[in-house]
């Protein structure tokens, strides 16, 4: 993975309100390890040049818990969306040249091989961005991957902002991306908050990149399990059962 520079941004600032807990979401235990541990372990085989952890809620505790991992910590002081969270890593990326992998800190079941495959596809296709997507007949509250008439990714629409036609799409955004660093930073600068949530969506970088004539590729998987995000205690329990081999995600 070292033929070209690779930096990683892990988005781990969320409070996790639906967890109904005073503990930061990424610190909730699964098999006696905080769920963020599993995300960081999935990155080890990629051997990135460095990894940036975006922290927010209970930032001091999260930093202390992972102080031995060689991470660069940046803080999102206000929870203004995924795009805003990624913007906090801009300074850390200033002197870096290469690709930037963005992953979610609350997806403990993501597989290293999937991340390796994503970066490999990104480089083989020489794309500006490559998105990990899920093809599923089940309805998800993930962002929807919208393609043009040629089948190319044109944008990602958050479920709450989607039209009725867009809601019929059966391909979903995972929240995992590989970007060309230069275009990534330019796109982040253009992200606005003109949406229902009034948040800065990382997904809006896709439309910016496409509209400026650059290629957005995708790596499509059908394994729901890997993309299980931990948002509730029920999710946490399910993830633990899957890790222990007791059950499979639907």
C-alpha positions in Angstrom: 0.0 0.0 0.0 3.0 2.3 0.1 3.6 3.0 -3.6 1.7 6.3 -3.0 1.1 8.2 0.2 -1.9 7.3 2.3 -3.4 9.2 5.1 -6.5 8.2 7.1 -9.2 10.3 8.7 -11.3 8.6 11.3 -14.5 10.5 12.2 -15.1 9.8 15.9 -16.5 13.1 17.3 -20.2 12.1 17.8 -21.9 12.0 21.1 -24.2 9.2 20.1 -27.4 10.6 21.6 -29.4 7.5 20.8 -27.1 5.4 22.9 -28.8 6.9 25.9 -25.4 6.8 27.8 -23.0 9.3 29.3 -20.1 7.6 27.5 -18.8 8.8 24.2 -20.2 6.5 21.5 -16.8 5.2 20.2 -15.8 4.2 23.8 -18.7 1.8 24.3 -17.3 -1.7 24.9 -17.6 -4.7 22.6 -15.9 -7.8 23.8 -14.0 -5.8 26.4 -12.6 -3.3 23.8 -14.0 0.1 22.9 -15.7 -0.1 19.5 -13.2 2.4 18.0 -10.5 -0.2 18.7 -11.9 -2.4 16.0 -12.0 0.4 13.4 -8.3 1.3 14.2 -7.3 -2.4 13.9 -8.9 -2.7 10.5 -6.6 0.1 9.3 -3.3 -1.6 10.4 -2.8 -3.7 7.2 -3.1 -0.5 5.1 0.0 0.8 6.8 -0.9 4.5 6.4 1.6 7.3 6.7 -0.5 8.7 9.5 -4.0 8.6 10.9 -6.0 11.6 12.1 -8.7 11.0 14.7 -11.4 13.6 14.8 -12.7 13.8 18.4 -15.4 15.9 19.9 -17.7 14.6 22.7 -15.5 13.7 25.7 -12.4 14.4 23.6 -10.0 14.2 26.5 -11.2 10.7 27.5 -11.1 9.5 23.9 -7.5 10.9 23.4 -6.4 9.2 26.6 -7.9 5.9 25.6 -6.0 5.8 22.3 -2.9 7.8 23.3 -0.6 4.8 22.4 -1.7 4.4 18.8 0.4 7.1 17.2 -2.6 9.1 16.1 -2.9 12.8 15.3 -5.9 14.2 17.3 -8.0 17.1 16.0 -11.1 18.4 17.7 -14.5 19.2 16.3 -15.8 21.6 19.0 -19.2 21.9 17.5 -21.2 19.0 15.9 -21.9 20.6 12.5 -21.9 17.5 10.3 -19.5 15.1 8.7 -18.1 17.7 6.3 -17.3 20.0 9.1 -15.7 17.1 11.0 -13.4 16.3 8.0 -12.5 20.0 7.7 -10.8 19.8 11.1 -8.2 17.5 9.6 -7.1 20.0 6.9 -4.1 21.4 8.8 -2.8 17.9 9.5 -3.0 17.1 5.8 -1.2 20.4 4.7 2.2 18.9 3.9 0.9 15.5 2.8 0.7 14.3 -0.8 -1.3 11.3 -1.8 -4.6 9.7 -1.0 -6.9 10.2 1.9 -9.1 7.4 3.3 -12.0 8.6 5.4 -13.7 6.0 7.7 -16.3 6.2 10.4 -15.3 5.5 14.0 -18.5 3.7 14.8 -18.3 0.9 12.2 -16.4 -1.9 14.1 -17.2 -4.7 11.6 -15.6 -3.1 8.6 -13.0 -5.5 7.1 -9.4 -4.6 6.4 -9.6 -6.3 3.0 -12.6 -4.1 2.0 -10.5 -1.0 2.8 -7.5 -2.4 0.9 -9.8 -3.1 -2.1 -11.2 0.4 -2.0 -7.8 2.1 -2.0 -6.6 -0.3 -4.7 -9.6 0.4 -7.0 -9.2 4.1 -6.4 -5.6 4.0 -7.6 -6.2 1.6 -10.5 -9.0 3.8 -11.8 -7.0 7.0 -11.1 -10.2 8.5 -9.8 -10.6 11.7 -7.7 -12.7 9.9 -5.2 -13.9 6.3 -4.8 -16.9 5.6 -2.6 -17.7 2.3 -0.8 -21.3 1.6 -1.5 -23.8 -1.0 -0.5 -26.2 -2.7 -2.9 -29.3 -3.8 -1.0 -33.0 -4.4 -1.6 -33.6 -3.4 2.0 -34.4 0.2 2.8 -31.6 2.0 4.7 -31.4 5.4 6.2 -28.0 5.9 4.5 -27.3 8.4 1.8 -28.4 7.4 -1.6 -25.9 6.9 -4.5 -27.3 8.7 -7.5 -25.9 7.7 -10.9 -26.2 9.4 -14.3 -27.4 7.8 -17.6 -24.0 6.3 -18.2 -24.0 4.7 -14.8 -21.4 6.9 -13.2 -21.7 8.3 -9.7 -23.1 11.9 -10.0 -23.9 12.7 -6.3 -24.9 11.3 -3.0 -28.2 12.5 -1.5 -28.9 12.2 2.2 -32.1 10.2 2.8 -33.8 13.2 4.5 -33.1 15.4 1.5 -34.0 12.8 -1.2 -36.9 13.2 -3.6 -39.5 10.4 -3.9 -37.7 9.1 -7.1 -34.3 9.2 -5.4 -35.7 7.2 -2.5 -36.3 4.3 -4.9 -32.5 3.9 -5.4 -31.1 0.6 -4.0 -27.5 1.6 -3.7 -26.4 3.3 -0.4 -23.4 5.3 0.8 -21.3 3.6 3.5 -19.6 6.8 4.7 -16.2 5.4 3.6 -14.3 7.1 0.9 -10.8 7.4 -0.7 -10.0 10.8 -2.1 -7.2 12.5 -3.9 -5.9 14.8 -1.2 -5.7 18.0 -3.3 -9.2 17.7 -4.7 -10.5 16.6 -1.3 -9.4 19.8 0.4 -10.8 21.9 -2.5 -14.1 20.2 -2.2 -14.3 20.6 1.5 -13.9 24.3 1.1 -17.0 24.4 -1.1 -19.3 22.4 1.2 -22.3 24.4 2.4 -25.2 23.6 4.8 -28.1 24.3 2.6 -30.1 21.2 3.6 -32.8 20.1 6.0 -30.3 19.4 8.8 -28.4 22.6 8.3 -25.2 20.5 8.5 -22.1 20.4 6.4 -22.3 17.0 4.7 -19.1 15.2 3.6 -21.3 13.7 0.8 -21.5 17.1 -0.9 -17.9 16.8 -1.9 -18.9 14.1 -4.4 -21.2 16.5 -6.4 -18.5 19.2 -6.3 -15.9 16.8 -7.7 -18.2 15.5 -10.5 -19.3 19.0 -11.4 -15.7 20.0 -11.9 -15.1 17.2 -14.4 -13.3 14.7 -12.2 -14.0 11.0 -12.0 -15.8 9.5 -9.0 -15.6 5.7 -8.8 -17.2 3.2 -6.5 -16.6 -0.1 -4.9 -19.9 -1.9 -4.4 -20.4 -4.6 -1.7 -23.5 -6.5 -0.6 -22.4 -7.3 2.9 -24.6 -5.3 5.2 -22.7 -6.5 8.3 -19.6 -4.6 7.5 -21.5 -1.3 7.4 -23.3 -1.7 10.7 -23.0 1.6 12.4 -23.4 1.7 16.2 -26.1 4.2 17.1 -28.1 2.4 19.7 -27.5 -0.2 22.5 -29.3 -2.7 20.3 -26.7 -2.1 17.5 -23.9 -2.6 20.1 -25.4 -5.9 21.3 -25.8 -7.1 17.7 -22.2 -6.1 16.8 -20.9 -8.1 19.8 -22.9 -11.1 18.8 -21.6 -10.9 15.3 -18.0 -10.6 16.5 -18.5 -13.6 18.7 -20.0 -15.6 15.8 -23.4 -16.0 17.4 -25.4 -14.3 14.7 -25.2 -12.5 11.4 -26.5 -9.0 10.4 -29.6 -9.0 8.2 
